[in-house]
């Protein structure tokens, strides 16, 4: 497992994780399917509605509503409808899904047919009932794209000021504070100001984040990684520690755990719903971004399924006849 992956273990995944090649969300809903329908063998796309907003670029962070259907059995295996829109980068999903987004404008509605080659390959995704021969159909509504800094103006407060941090910069820190620390809002204190440039949207920052439970004072995790300023995939509680701050700084943020993990907390990390978290973030350096992987080209889907949009409810998909 990469160091950045370890860092993200504590970050809640907003996307139903099937799109990222992980476990399915378990949604099941039959669609209308003709038994003689022939699945496309190429990556095909139909724009159902043109967007009017910003153009999605390769590697962008994108927010969408989506519904995924298995052509073979006509079942919806994954969707954001009834939950919340999902946010991810175009190179953080299966190639066919990413290809359906790049070049579209915000507000667009599309349907894409993804054969195994551009989906989950010969291995399929057994946890979602997807075989290595199954073609997938995704209906997608693009809600937003680009970077957004939500915590540039985060302020210090009594709680974040009360945390005493020790240890060498760039190494696992120790934090001392009165327990239990009970945060109701996010607070940010820069305990060491660096001499580098102030971070801005789009910067990729090498950092070390050390996390403590405010109730117990126990260390939860200390992991290096690289995060992008303004990336919508990164929770604003993490963004507060790296946004609009000089490189070389050490930053303390305190916040209620439920703001990140909701009512369930994160039991695997020993985090209860009413706990507070203390993050110590060392901004080590900015690095050049890694070029996103090339995405496959799509072809026009002239005989695409019929899609009826139902407001905020799940769309209705009718697979075509053979």
N, C-alpha and C positions, 0 to 999 in steps of 0.2 A: 504494500500500500504506500502511495506517495505521501510526502509530508503534508502537502496541501490537502490531500484527501483526509488525512488524520484530523487536520484543522476543521474540515467541514463536517466531521462526524456530529458535532454539537449544533450545527446549523440546521434548523428544521427545513425539510424539503417541501416547498409549496407545490411543486409539480407532482401530479400522480406519477410515481417514479418509473412506470413502465417505459415512458418515452426515453428515459436515460439508460435503458437496458437493465433495469433492476427489477424488483418485484412488482407485480400488477396490483392495481387498487381493488380489483374484484367486482367492478360494476358489470352487471349482466342485464341486457335488454335486447329482445329480438327486434330485428328490422325486417322489412318486407323483402323477400328474396325469391326470385324465380329459380327453380331447381336447375334450369338449363343455362343459367347465366354463365358467361365465360369470363374468367378473371383476366385482367390485363397482364401481359408479360413484360411490359416496359414501364418505366416511371412516367406516369401520365398525370396531367394537371388541367383543371378547368377553373377559370376565374368566374365565380358566380356573381360577384359584385366588385367593381373596381374601388380601391381606396382613394382617399384624397389627401392623406397626411404624409408624414415623412416616409422615405423609402427605406426598407430594411436592407442593411448591408451585411455581407458575410462576417460572422463573428459578433454581430450585434446581440445585445440583450433584448428579448422580445416578450411581450405579454400577450397571451392569446386565450380564447376559449376554444376547446377542441373536443371532438368525439371520434373515437377509434373503433372501427368495425372490422371483424374478421370476415372476409368474403366467403370463406368456405362454409361457415355455419351461420352467418348472418347475425352474430351476437356482438353487442357493444362490449368491448373488453376494458375500456378505459375512457374517461371523460372528465372534463372540469365542470360541466354544467351541473347545477345543484350544489356546487361547492364554491370555488372562487377561481378567477382566471389564473392561469399558470404562467410563470416567468422562467425563461432559460435562455441560453445563448444558442445561436443557430448551429454551432458545431458541438453542442452538448446533447444533441438528440440523434436519433437514427438518421442516416444521410438523406433518405427520401423525404423525411419531415422537414429537415433543414432546408433542402432544395426548394420546397414548396413555399418557403417564407421569403428567401432572398430575392430582392427585386420587386416585391409587392409593396404597396403603400398601406400605411395604417388606415384601418377601416375596411380593408379588403376581406371578402369571404371567398374561400377556395375549397375545392375538394380534390384530393390527390390519391391516386392509386399506387401502392408501393409493393412491388414484388419482393420476394425474400432477399434478393441480391442487395436491395437498398433498404432493407428493414433489419431483421434479426438473423439473416443468413440461414445456412443449413441447419443450425442448432435450434432455430426457433426460439420461443419463450414459453417453455412448458408450464410455468406457474400461471400463465395467462391463457393456457389452452391454445397457444399458437404453435403450429407445427412448422418445420423447416420448409414446407412447400406452400404455406398459406400466404396469400396476398392480402394486404391490409388497405382499408379505405379510411382516410381521415378527413373530416369536415373541420375547417379552421376559420376562426374569425380573429383577425389581427387587431388588438386593442391599443398597443403602444410599443414604441421601440426607442432605443437610445439610452443614455445614462442620466440618472437623476440623483443629485446629492441631497439627502434628506437631513443630514445632521451637521452641516457646515457650521451652524451657529449654536451647537450644543454648548451649554453653559455649566460652569462649576457650581457645586452646591455643598451644603454642610456634610453630606455623606461622602461624596467623592473627595472632598478636601480632608476628610478624617482618615483616609487610608494612607498608611506609611508603607512605602515600597523600598525594598533593599535588593541587592544583587547586581552583578555586572550587567550593563546594557547589552542586549542581544542574547542573554542567557536566561534560564528559568528564574523568574523573580520570586521573591517572598513578599507577602502582604500582611500587614498587621492592622486590625481594626476592632472596634468594640462589637461584640456579638450578643444577640443576633443583629446584623445590619438589615434594616427593613426599608427598602426603597419603594417609593410610590411613583417616581418619575425617573427619567434618564438624566444623569448628571455626568459631566466630563471635566476632569482636571488634568492639565498638562503639568506633570511633576518634574520633567526635564525637557527644556526647549532645545531642539536641535539647531544646527547651523545650515541645514540644507534648504532647498526651495520648498515652498508650501505646496502640498499636494492639491491636485485639481482633478476634475472629472476626466476619466480615461487613463489616469496614471496607474501602472501596475506596481504595487509596493511589496517588496520582500519584508516580512515582518515576523514577529514572534508574539503570540497571544497566550497569556497565562490566565487561567480562569479559576476563580475561587467561589465556593458556596458562602454566601453572606450569612447564612444561618449558623453554619458549623465552623466556618473559617478554613475548611479543608480544601486542598488543591484538587481540582477536577481534571484539568488537563493543561499541558504546556506544549504547544506545537508551532513549529515554523511553517510558513506557507507564503503564497503570493495571492493577494486580492486586488481587485480593480476598484478604484474610487468611482462611486456612482453606479456600480453594477447592481441591477435590480435583484439579482440572485442572492446578494449578500444582505442579510438583515440589517436594518438601520442601527441596531445596537452594536453590531460589529463596525458598521460604517462610521459611527461616531468616533471610534478610536483611530481612524486613518484619514478622515476627510478634513481638508483645509488646515492641515497641521504641517509644520516644518519637518522634513526628513531628518532623522537623528533624534527625534523626540520620544519620550516615554509618557504614555497617557493612561490615566485611570478612568474607567467608566463604571458606574453603578446603575442598576436598573432592576425592576421586578422581573422574575423569571417568566411569569405568565405573559409578559409582553412579547416574548420570543416563542415560548412553547405552549401557550394556552393553558386551559384548565387541567390538562393531563400532566403537565410538567415533563420531565425526562427521567423516568425511573431508572433507566440503564446507567445514567450518570449520577444517580442519587439526588436528582433535583426534584423537589416537590413544587406543586403549583404555587404555593404562597412564599416560596423562597425568593431571595434576591441574589443576584450575581455580581461579582466584582471582576472586571477584566483589566489586565495590565497589558498594554499593547506597545511594543517597541517597533518603531518605524525605521527599519535598517537601511533600505535604499530603494530607489525606483529602478525598474528594469524595463528593457524594450519588450513590447508585447510579442507573443508568439503568433506567427501568421496562422490564421485558421486553415484547416484542411480544405482542399478543393471539394466542392459538392458536385454531384452528378447533374447533368442537364435533364430537364423535363421536356416531354412532348405533349402536344395538345390532346386533350381527352374529349373527342367529339361525341362519344356515346357514354358520357359520364352519368353516374346515378342522378336521380332527381332528389333534390334537397329542399325541404321546406323549413324555413326558420320560424321559431315559435317564441320570439322575444328572448327572455332570459331562460326559458325552459330549453330542454334538449331539442335539437333539430330532428326532423324525421327524414330518414334516408331510405330511398327505394332503389335497390340494385336493378340494373337494366336487364331486359330479356336478352337471350342469346340471339 
